[in-house]
Amino acid sequence: MFLALLVSGLVVALVVIGLFVFGLRRRLIQRSGGTFDCSLRWNVPEEDDRSGKGWVYGVARYNGDRVEWFRVFSYAPRPRRALERSAIEVVSRRLPEGEEELALLSDAVVLGCLHHGTRLELAMSEDALTGFLAWLEAAPPGQRVNVA
């Protein structure tokens, strides 16, 4: 009986510690400001794929001339992807359709982009999209910026 209570207590403690670390990591990412909720779908196929597969929920952070993207359900302290402003080319903008509506946040807008020749999609709120497009357009003189 004592062993069962001890094991149960350890499991509960580990779960609580894990949740605390998730929250602490999110606070550390947001500490410097300039963050927004942003789902990412990397290496999108050429044909229209609105199945909702491949979307990963995350948090993006502006850092100079880069947007750093962090997975929400990860303990990694470093960003999973870093997108350079000069390499981002916006090619489309649309609302989620079909199963995508279930995979993304309720007010999301999907932005189709190219980054060093890789097709990707970013899903964010309308307010975050306005800020993201303004950040892209605010590139220093001489940088090529393509915003659809």
SELUM-642947 format. One record per residue (C-alpha): x, y, z. Coordinates in steps of 0.05 Angstrom, whole numbers, padded with zeros to 5 digits, always signed. Example, Ala and Ser with C-alpha at 12.3 -4.5 7.8 and 13.67 -1.06 7.14 Angstrom:
BEGIN
+00246-00090+00156;+00273-00021+00143;
***
This chain:
BEGIN
+00000+00000+00000;+00055+00048+00018;+00092+00033-00047;+00030+00048-00088;+00020+00115-00052;+00093+00133-00062;+00091+00117-00137;+00025+00155-00145;+00054+00215-00109;+00116+00214-00153;+00074+00211-00216;+00032+00270-00193;+00094+00309-00175;+00126+00296-00243;+00063+00318-00279;+00060+00382-00238;+00134+00396-00250;+00125+00384-00325;+00067+00433-00329;+00107+00484-00288;+00166+00478-00337;+00119+00489-00397;+00092+00552-00365;+00162+00577-00345;+00188+00565-00416;+00131+00604-00446;+00144+00662-00397;+00218+00662-00416;+00201+00664-00490;+00152+00722-00480;+00197+00759-00432;+00231+00801-00486;+00163+00820-00518;+00142+00817-00591;+00110+00749-00588;+00046+00723-00619;+00010+00656-00626;+00027+00626-00693;+00014+00557-00722;+00063+00533-00775;+00060+00482-00831;+00128+00470-00862;+00144+00443-00931;+00072+00448-00958;+00059+00409-01022;+00046+00447-01087;-00027+00424-01094;-00080+00453-01049;-00079+00412-00985;-00132+00435-00936;-00135+00370-00897;-00111+00402-00832;-00051+00355-00829;+00018+00381-00813;-00002+00442-00771;+00039+00452-00708;+00017+00502-00655;+00071+00550-00632;+00093+00619-00610;+00132+00666-00655;+00178+00721-00631;+00208+00779-00668;+00283+00782-00659;+00317+00836-00702;+00311+00815-00775;+00285+00745-00758;+00221+00714-00733;+00237+00656-00686;+00184+00602-00681;+00178+00558-00619;+00134+00496-00612;+00086+00503-00554;+00090+00430-00531;+00166+00425-00525;+00218+00436-00472;+00270+00461-00521;+00297+00530-00502;+00316+00546-00574;+00269+00562-00632;+00250+00505-00678;+00252+00551-00739;+00282+00619-00753;+00255+00658-00812;+00297+00715-00839;+00259+00777-00862;+00297+00783-00927;+00281+00710-00946;+00206+00711-00933;+00162+00719-00994;+00087+00723-00982;+00049+00689-01038;-00022+00681-01013;-00072+00697-00958;-00135+00658-00942;-00182+00635-00888;-00178+00563-00862;-00224+00513-00896;-00250+00444-00880;-00211+00406-00828;-00162+00464-00821;-00215+00501-00781;-00210+00447-00728;-00133+00446-00728;-00124+00522-00721;-00146+00575-00672;-00216+00603-00685;-00196+00671-00712;-00136+00648-00754;-00116+00673-00822;-00070+00630-00864;-00011+00663-00898;+00025+00624-00953;+00099+00640-00957;+00164+00619-00990;+00227+00618-00947;+00292+00600-00984;+00249+00562-01035;+00211+00522-00982;+00136+00530-00982;+00106+00543-00913;+00042+00568-00883;+00033+00610-00821;-00034+00616-00786;-00044+00674-00739;-00098+00723-00715;-00117+00783-00758;-00081+00830-00709;-00017+00788-00710;-00021+00785-00786;-00024+00861-00790;+00037+00866-00746;+00074+00812-00785;+00061+00846-00852;+00081+00914-00823;+00146+00882-00797;+00160+00853-00866;+00147+00920-00901;+00191+00957-00851;+00254+00923-00878;+00315+00968-00882;+00328+01002-00949;+00357+00957-01002;+00324+00893-00978;+00277+00858-01026;+00208+00851-00995;+00149+00817-01028;+00084+00823-00991;+00020+00799-01026;
***
